[in-house]
Amino acid sequence: LLSGADKDACYLLRARAYIHQENLASAKRDVGAILRGDPDHTKAKALHRKLKKFQKALDEGSRLLSSREWAAAADKFVSAKEAFDPPVLAAALRSGLCQSYIKLKKAPDAVLWCERAQKAEPDDLSAIFQLSEAKVLNGEEHAGLQLLKAAQRRFRHPELHQKVQNLERKIKNASKVNHYKVLGVSRTASSREIKKA
């Protein structure tokens, strides 16, 4: 831009770079600069439409998440993911899919998106809690526990201690054999019923 090169091409290139940095406001500004000079600029119009579609899908997904409409929220976030190729994995998108898939009990998808969210924000405790929850949902209780214990060494937070204790209790209880359940009788069963079973 400073060298006097083709301004539209430079704005377009910088707008795309901003999009992949998740700086949508600056991307919109650069696309707007092109469209002010040439309202019919084909590539700028197309990028402007994609930006609007992406932002609208993210906003709708977040609204649906707040309304506890998990499946509809996941659909909106997937729609946002497909707006660009390669996808722009914005913070709201990663976190939204992580939360939606946890609520929908889609364990492998939850782990994938919660890992992406936590990797991008390693100091965000809510991202750590969600990843641990996704791991537990996926049958990886010990991995979830290790994640919380590692966080406990880095952060002083009362909720962390509580979550570690709860998960340790859950793992311990899961390892115990409930003989009544195995035999298919109630805890109040007589010795005769137990022998028969």
Buried (B, 14 or more C-beta within 10 A) or exposed (E): EEEEEEEBEBBBEBBBEBBBEBEBEBBBBBBBBBBEEEEEBEBBBEBBEBBEBBBBBBEBBBEBBEEEBBEBBBBBBBBBBEBBEEBBBBBBBBBBBBBBBBBBEBBEBBBBBBBBBBEBBEEBBBBBBBBBBBBBBBEBBEBBBEBBBEBBEEEEBEEBEEBBEEBBEBBEEEEEEEEBEEBEBEEEBEEEEEEEE
